[in-house]
């Protein structure tokens, strides 16, 4: 039986793994936005929506929450010994490594380059300097909290 695109979309939107993953990502982004809002770090409505929908970095890690929820949900549905769970767990580990290691390090390096470049531009040595994007990574605590959030949301969507 071949399903139409509409039927396939309906099935996707009813899938508890998909709903749990989207919910964990959105909850993490919402918590992150609330923290920034309460600490006075949101200066415009555009920045508020950017934080809520897209911005990376900060407490908790939404990427980690999403993959923790994915891995937890798959563990409940397919079992810890399934190939699918092992794949999702490896994906979870790579995501954590990237968030804490690679993205955090490259963000710190970009910040240092921007500071040096700005000083060189001020002194007239390098007038054509343009800032590079500072990608935010995560602290281990932000990743840990994101993992817990994703785990508990994955459990909730798996047993309820």
Buried (B, 14 or more C-beta within 10 A) or exposed (E): EEEEEEEEEEEEEEEBBBBBBBBBBBBBBEBBBEBBBEEEEBEEEEBBEEBBEEBBBBBBBBBBBBBBBBBBBBBBEBEEEEEEBBEBBEBBEEBBEBBBEEBBEBBBEBBEBBEEBEEEBEEEEEEEBEEEEBBBBBBEEBBBBBBBBBBBBBBBBBEE
